[in-house]
Amino acid sequence: MWLWSARRGFDSLLSPFGEDEKMIKIELRRLKLSDAEALREVAKDKEVTEKLEGFPYPYKLSDAKSYIEESENNPNKYEFAILSGGKLVGAIVLENPDESKKSYEVGYFVSKDNWGKGIATEALKEIVKLGFNKLKIERIWGGVDNDNKASARVLENAGFGLEKELKDSSIYGRIK
Ligand SMILES: CC(C)(COP(=O)(O)OP(=O)(O)OC[C@H]1O[C@@H](n2cnc3c(N)ncnc32)[C@H](O)[C@@H]1OP(=O)(O)O)[C@@H](O)C(=O)NCCC(=O)NCCS
């Protein structure tokens, strides 16, 4: 089982013990069928699903189950639950590899009540490490609608650069 963790914080706020309450700690582990109810809860808000291809609204438990089953059975997908405080707060995936399987697209979402805490940024940084170091991927890219400024910031925060501007969206990429 993949288990990855990350910490986000502000150096100036570090306590003498090297820990701080303002730090966000996240973990990544493979998404599994028993996560279906938690995933449905995360994807229940229209503001979350409207940015995601193939996510219906309202998002039902059966939608979450079939999504997870497809992820588990798709050899071209590495799908992770994002955990914060042990609770599933989002998901992040590497998918759609090129023929050489060296380049993957990344996708992610976080529950609305957890937006703005740095969770997606930390999850993206961790999946980049995992992809480059363990999965031997050499390029990761993400496509963002032009009105999705938060997602563009997440990619920039995690060291992705603007590769291409299309009519309604932009492609960001990061090379190993
Ligand atoms: C995009 C999404 C994953 C971000 O998750 P998150 O955990 O809130 O992201 P973070 O807290 O790590 O970072 C959010 C960044 O966006 C910025 N941001 C948030 N809303 C913004 C807005 N309306 N305009 C500009 N920037 C915005 C924040 O300030 C932050 O940037 P900063 O760290 O430079 O201050 C979340 O909004 C989401 O799930 N959206 C719906 C699904 C989606 O769009 N997925 C991506 C598809 S490409």
The ligand as an SDF file (V2000), in Angstrom:
LIG
                    3D

 48 50  0  0  0  0  0  0  0  0999 V2000
   -8.6880   23.3000   -7.1970 C   0  0  0  0  0  0  0  0  0  0  0  0
   -8.7500   22.6710   -5.8090 C   0  0  0  0  0  0  0  0  0  0  0  0
   -8.3270   21.2210   -5.9050 C   0  0  0  0  0  0  0  0  0  0  0  0
   -7.8060   23.4380   -4.8820 C   0  0  0  0  0  0  0  0  0  0  0  0
   -7.7500   22.7440   -3.6340 O   0  0  0  0  0  0  0  0  0  0  0  0
   -7.2020   23.4540   -2.3080 P   0  0  0  0  0  0  0  0  0  0  0  0
   -6.8230   22.3860   -1.3590 O   0  0  0  0  0  0  0  0  0  0  0  0
   -8.1780   24.4630   -1.8590 O   0  0  0  0  0  0  0  0  0  0  0  0
   -5.8980   24.1630   -2.8900 O   0  0  0  0  0  0  0  0  0  0  0  0
   -4.7330   24.8740   -2.0330 P   0  0  0  0  0  0  0  0  0  0  0  0
   -5.2870   25.3260   -0.7270 O   0  0  0  0  0  0  0  0  0  0  0  0
   -3.5590   23.9750   -2.0230 O   0  0  0  0  0  0  0  0  0  0  0  0
   -4.3510   26.1210   -2.9450 O   0  0  0  0  0  0  0  0  0  0  0  0
   -5.3340   26.9450   -3.4570 C   0  0  0  0  0  0  0  0  0  0  0  0
   -4.6360   28.1070   -4.1190 C   0  0  0  0  0  0  0  0  0  0  0  0
   -5.5560   28.7400   -4.9800 O   0  0  0  0  0  0  0  0  0  0  0  0
   -5.7470   30.0620   -4.5670 C   0  0  0  0  0  0  0  0  0  0  0  0
   -7.1320   30.3740   -4.8660 N   0  0  0  0  0  0  0  0  0  0  0  0
   -8.2340   29.8450   -4.3260 C   0  0  0  0  0  0  0  0  0  0  0  0
   -9.3170   30.3860   -4.9020 N   0  0  0  0  0  0  0  0  0  0  0  0
   -8.8720   31.2470   -5.8340 C   0  0  0  0  0  0  0  0  0  0  0  0
   -9.4960   32.1280   -6.7720 C   0  0  0  0  0  0  0  0  0  0  0  0
  -10.8090   32.2050   -6.8880 N   0  0  0  0  0  0  0  0  0  0  0  0
   -8.6900   32.8920   -7.5700 N   0  0  0  0  0  0  0  0  0  0  0  0
   -7.3420   32.8280   -7.4850 C   0  0  0  0  0  0  0  0  0  0  0  0
   -6.6970   31.9940   -6.6350 N   0  0  0  0  0  0  0  0  0  0  0  0
   -7.4600   31.2410   -5.8180 C   0  0  0  0  0  0  0  0  0  0  0  0
   -5.3890   30.0780   -3.1000 C   0  0  0  0  0  0  0  0  0  0  0  0
   -5.0590   31.3710   -2.6530 O   0  0  0  0  0  0  0  0  0  0  0  0
   -4.1880   29.1500   -3.1210 C   0  0  0  0  0  0  0  0  0  0  0  0
   -3.0510   29.7830   -3.6580 O   0  0  0  0  0  0  0  0  0  0  0  0
   -1.8510   30.3070   -2.7150 P   0  0  0  0  0  0  0  0  0  0  0  0
   -1.3510   29.1010   -1.9750 O   0  0  0  0  0  0  0  0  0  0  0  0
   -0.8690   30.8670   -3.6620 O   0  0  0  0  0  0  0  0  0  0  0  0
   -2.4720   31.3260   -1.7910 O   0  0  0  0  0  0  0  0  0  0  0  0
  -10.1870   22.7690   -5.2120 C   0  0  0  0  0  0  0  0  0  0  0  0
  -10.6190   24.0960   -5.3280 O   0  0  0  0  0  0  0  0  0  0  0  0
  -11.1710   21.8470   -5.9180 C   0  0  0  0  0  0  0  0  0  0  0  0
  -11.3440   20.7020   -5.5370 O   0  0  0  0  0  0  0  0  0  0  0  0
  -11.8270   22.3890   -6.9500 N   0  0  0  0  0  0  0  0  0  0  0  0
  -12.8020   21.5800   -7.7400 C   0  0  0  0  0  0  0  0  0  0  0  0
  -12.1200   20.4900   -8.5580 C   0  0  0  0  0  0  0  0  0  0  0  0
  -11.0440   21.0620   -9.4590 C   0  0  0  0  0  0  0  0  0  0  0  0
  -11.1390   22.1830   -9.9540 O   0  0  0  0  0  0  0  0  0  0  0  0
  -10.0060   20.2460   -9.6830 N   0  0  0  0  0  0  0  0  0  0  0  0
   -8.9150   20.6030  -10.5770 C   0  0  0  0  0  0  0  0  0  0  0  0
   -9.3090   20.3310  -11.9860 C   0  0  0  0  0  0  0  0  0  0  0  0
   -8.0450   20.9280  -13.0790 S   0  0  0  0  0  0  0  0  0  0  0  0
  1  2  1  0
  2  3  1  0
  2  4  1  0
  2 36  1  0
  4  5  1  0
  5  6  1  0
  6  7  2  0
  6  8  1  0
  6  9  1  0
  9 10  1  0
 10 11  2  0
 10 12  1  0
 10 13  1  0
 13 14  1  0
 14 15  1  0
 15 16  1  0
 15 30  1  0
 16 17  1  0
 17 18  1  0
 17 28  1  0
 18 19  1  0
 18 27  1  0
 19 20  2  0
 20 21  1  0
 21 22  1  0
 21 27  2  0
 22 23  1  0
 22 24  2  0
 24 25  1  0
 25 26  2  0
 26 27  1  0
 28 29  1  0
 28 30  1  0
 30 31  1  0
 31 32  1  0
 32 33  2  0
 32 34  1  0
 32 35  1  0
 36 37  1  0
 36 38  1  0
 38 39  2  0
 38 40  1  0
 40 41  1  0
 41 42  1  0
 42 43  1  0
 43 44  2  0
 43 45  1  0
 45 46  1  0
 46 47  1  0
 47 48  1  0
M  END
$$$$
